[in-house]
Amino acid sequence: ANYGAFITMNPGYAGRTELPDNLKALFRPMAMMVPDYALIAEIMLFSEGFGAAKDLARKMATMYRLASEQLSSQDHYDFGMRAVKSVLVMAGSLKRSQPEVAEDVTLIRAMRDSNVPKFLADDIPLFLAIVRDLFPGVEVPKVDYGHLKKAIEDDLTGNKLQIVDPFVGKIIQLYETMNVRHGVMLVGVTATGKTTVSTTLANSLTALNEQAVSEGKSPDELAVQRFTLNPKSITMGELYGEFNLQTNEWTDGLIATIVRQGVAATDEARKWVICDGPVDAIWIESMNTVLDDNKTLCLNNGERIKLPKTMSMVFEVNDLAVASPATVSRCGMVYLEPVYLGWRPLAVSWASNVIDARFPELGLGQSLLEMIDSTVEKALKFFRRECTENVPTVDINLVCSLLNLIDSMLVETQGVTIDNAKDVLKFVFSFCFVWALGGNADDNSTSKFSDFCSLALKDVCSLPTEGSVYDYCVDIQGLTWAKWNDRVEEFKYSSELPFFDLIVPTVDTTRIKFLARAILEGSHHILVTGNSGVGKTVMVLDHLLNAGEGFTAATKNFSAQTSAANLQAFLEEKLEKLRKNLLGPPSGKRIVFFVDDLNMPQKETYGAQPPIELLRQIISQDDKQGGFYDRKKIGLFKKVKDTLFAAACCPPGGGRSDVTPRFLRHFHIVNVANLSTSSMQHIFSSILSGFLGSFSEDQQNMSNSMIEASIDLYTKIASELLPTPAKSHYTFNLRDLSKVVQGILMVEAKHVSTPDDLVRLWIHELNRVFRDRLINEDDREWFNRAIEEQLSTKLSRTWPAADFARVMYTDFLTQGGNGPYLEVNDFDKCNKVLLDYAEDYTLSTNKPMSLVFFRDAIEHVSRISRVLRQPRGNVLLVGVGGSGRQSLARLASHAADYKCFQIELTRGYGVNDFHEDLKKMLMHAGCKDSPTTFLFSDTQLVKESFLEDINNILNAGEVPDLFARDEVDKIVEECRGKAKAAGKMETRDAIYQHFVTLVRENLHVVLAMSPVGDEFRNRLRMFPSLVNCCTIDWYTEWPEDALVSVAERFMENVDLGDDDMKAAVCMMCNKIHSSVASISRKFLDELRRNNYTTPTSYLELINLYLAMLGEQRESNTQKIDRYQGGVDKLITTNEMVESLKVDLQKLKPVLAQAAKDTAKLLTEVEADKVEAGKVEDSVQKETVKVNAAAAEAKEIKDDAQKDLDEALPAFESAVQSLRSLNKGDITEIKSFAKPPPLVQTVMEGVCLLKGVKPSWDDAKKLLGDTNFLSSLEQFDKDNIPEKTIKKLQPYIKNPDFLPETVEKVSKAAKSLCMWVRAMDTYARIAKNVEPKRKALEAAEASLAEMNAMLAEKQSELAKVQARVQELENKLSETLQQRDDLQKQSDETTARLERAEQLISGLGGEKVRWEASLEQLEKDRVNLVGNILVAAGCIAYAGPFTAAYRKTLIDQWVQECKKLKIPADPGFSLQRIVGDPVQMRTWGIQGLPQDELSLDNGIIMTRGRRWPLLIDPQMQANRWIRNMERPNHLQVIKLTEATYLRTLENSIRVGNPVLLENVEEKLDPALEPILLKQVFKSGGRMLIRLGDTDVDYNSD
């Protein structure tokens, strides 16, 4: 409830966007009205103490309205509320400080001081007139800034500058503005003194402060500290601060660092943060809170830094074209124009400070001023009116160039001394006048300016009248004019020198090198402009190479993607660290950085070029020693000393931008004229004539004619074959002409025996350089005609195009690479050689290379090989994907025995990975001195910055800041021996430079790009080196003979009937491919949809045809067999029905007889069953009786047995005990003469039982019997007399007559005791059992009788039952026979019914089957043509709509008919290759059942390539999800972080993968999968995914 959010915005500003609708909906919009300025002004004036506030406010509002309406419209003008408020605040301040002054005067002064500084000179009188009209008769006294003005003049004088009153006024205006606003902008074109204004004011205020302090007074002004930066030379993150995306750690930016220093400062000095660079709507918007009254810097990390009142923001800008009104209104403006300063004060200061200081007492400064005053202004006016420039300049730039060139010429190294300086002055001035003011004139303006100079300089010095003033230079010694021609050095051809080091001196090279040497030795910067190919780079590099020991040089090639960070890294790499904050060349030297293609960096959205701004910051710092801020240690400014810049660029246009004049003004700009025909003739004739010196005289004499013809042809091509969006690479320059000559230089004299051979070689090189890049047959025919014309007019030969259009030279006919450069006449031999190379490549790399070498393929290999054999040879292969670019490049590299290097993309592959790969490659090429091919495809361009690095390699052979210092040390060590052998100095820089040279010589870049879309055109525009440094080979559509030959190769071993049919099929393959290309153009014209036919599609057609032909032959045979079997089965069924009817009639009487026999037998069985039942009842009764008797006997027996079971255990235990006795135990008892009482008692018991007298003597006799123990065991226990038992009772009842007691006396006696007791127990029990036993015997006797009677009756029953069973068996058998007959009858009837149903049901099917059989027989005949058309549909028809598909199929069927290939006139893809069951299943799974959708399903499932489905309604998506769900379908998107891991797992296990939301660009890491680059290694099928070999599951 206590929180509210408010948004203020004006979406109409530059760099602003509308709020998103979902955010906008949450806020209530409120439109702000234009405020009532008069009312606001009235209230504020009252508050400031003005009495006449109402009247003054009304006048003030009127003044601002009139000013906004009548003054000119400028970006930096602001008459809004902030401007009004600042004036009112200033008026209040004046009112309080000078209360005695009239109120209207105070207000007028406030308005004047606030507004006049920003007005253009032409607007100031109009503004003052409006003020006079509103305040008639009011005079405003001028303010006296006596002390400040004197301090300003003293500072200007101290810095040897001129005191110009209007300029001093501008300095005071800046002072006034800074007193009112803490944000001030110095606006004005270059060289109007913006930096000097702020510097002088700062120095003056500091001087006043120091003066007051030294005098002990309280200072009125504070000292000033200045912090200067160029906000566009660094990134937004480096300017304000940013978070590290990995660690989320905050790093302060440069502005934040400077502001923190100001906040932390303890002194009271003013701090001016000076942003010297373009203002745009991106970085300046972040300053709005700083420029507001609250003066707060808001950072992205949420921090807010309040600026102290002593801190001010100053901006130096060229204009405010892209600044928003919000920014303009927040700043005070001081506008500077050339009218306030002009160029003359500069000339005056230069004359006194430079010339007079160098030549004192000669008065040369004044003489030069007089010459300048009399000529320069007129020259500038004439030049601006009559002449044009390739690179625009401002007047002061031309004047500075004049002064600097004079300064550079008036030195001893040019032969000027104090003695001859006065005499030579007018010559030097005239020469410098021509080359400074007119040096930048384009080709059409030089003659005009030459004529003007002849007139303008006649009073200064007489110029030669012959030719142009540009043709002459000063002869210092002879005090006269000398022709440049006389200074051109003689060229001597050396076959030892590489072609790139051959420089033929011309007038242009001589004068450009002279100017470059003079300007650079004078410590000034030079910019060489001119059209592409005129030799700018060669001239500058040649001079730098021979600049002398006082100079060292480094080259940087700019491209569209060059960034300020790249450039700074390059500069820091080349400069030495002299101190912590000082960089420079080695002591005693100056370094020249040559920046090629200066205007190539792409402009940002609002027009800035950060690399240019960085260079400007180095060149133009106000303390004359520029530099840059360290990108790691934020706030550390590294100064750069003794550094010069030479630059080269083409005129703006075609990817090249206009460079800010604030940068260009520091350069002396010289335009290199286009080479004249005579110059080109001289250059190339000199080289070719030198090369042909060892050839025959006839061939030597052809040199001039061939060069003349080449130049004519080049001129014609450049003027007629102009670039268009489709032909963006039709940009020709002199590099192309030099490539022709370079190509001729590759041949040996012994291989070119006749002049005709030389001409054929010359034509071959022209073809390779010019014809190979032409994109269509019309252009190639035009080129052939142009060659014929040159042959006829220049070389006296009338050769038709057929004789030379396809002439071919190559060096791969000799194994091992680097063979002689020979013309190819035997293409069969070429084919065989290339097949051998391909086979060898497959064996050596384990990657199959199955290629068909038709004529075009051989020519492409030859073209690539030609470039690879050339030093610094690079090639750009342009063609659609699948045209064989990469395969042929690998083969050519393998044939030359070069290592072919190609990056392997992985998920997240970025700049760092690319740099690591580049390091390996460059070290292989340089450190190992090994020829290397770098094959790079546009599909591998993960980031466009990759091309920036490739651009650097093409231009310079290195990538700036690629190697770390330790890696450079390693390179230096590895290359030290090679550098020493090559005669190089053993310094670190020299060895590294030799490494770069080796890289350039050994590394060959092969770029494979597709011309499809806008990207190719944009890349050529942004990176001119792709055209300039590469030979272009355009891959056209395969010709008819190539298509046919490829088909013939694949169908060599296929049975198509006869050779004529095979030839017709091969021709038909070609027709299919060509017809698709034709209808694709119609498709594009009518529906604006692109479809591309590539060689890959053609190979797919052939492979698909071969696979489907075998498959469908087998399928067709199976279908015929099935249908034939069905028809045969129907015929057999008809015959069987007739047979069944006969069988059924025979069975009827047999069934009737069987029924009668069964009934009779059934009666007999029933009667016998009754008889048997009676017997069974009787037996049953007897059985009951017997069972009762048996139960009674068993009961008696069980009772007796129970009693016996009680005695028997004791008996058994006694027997066991007896058995344990041995002879010794018995002897022991016998040995007693007088036994112990218990032993005596036991033995008496034994004697009683044995029937012996119970005495010891009789007992001993018993013991003496050897069978004593056994007799006890076998004792008749059942018949012990009753008398004996009675006699035994006293013993038994004796309490000591127990086994346990007896055992204590004798173990043997114990056992006998146990036996006696057991016999007693058994005898007593047996006595009870005896009656029971007798009863048992009686019961058992009775039971036996009853059993005998029962057995008799059971026997009788068995006989009766046997008879019944016999009858029942017979009955069962009879019934079975009856049932079998009935079943047979029923089955026959059923079979008859089914057969009749089958016949009636399939009666119509038989007709259909016979028709289908007939159709299949026809299909068997038409199979060759039908499958060819079906393969064409699957390979090509997918992208087309139904109508186009039908058109294609009709065309193909008609073509088959013409070629006598049997094909079905009513062709249907679904009928030929579709499976009805499968298609019905698809319908269940969600696929629409219309013809187009079913055809799409067949194309998707039968194609060998991965299907790309254009599926706006998600029909296919749903179908695939349903169809593949049982197979564990994996659904991925390219936006998922883990999609590659999912894909890898699916490849391993064979799961289907659906890749959704595919856009125009795919992740390059998918390329091996899309191309199915499967290979076999160690018996495993693998595919390379990123940097990993993954097992490939074919499912």
Disulfide bonds with the S-S distance in Angstrom:
none
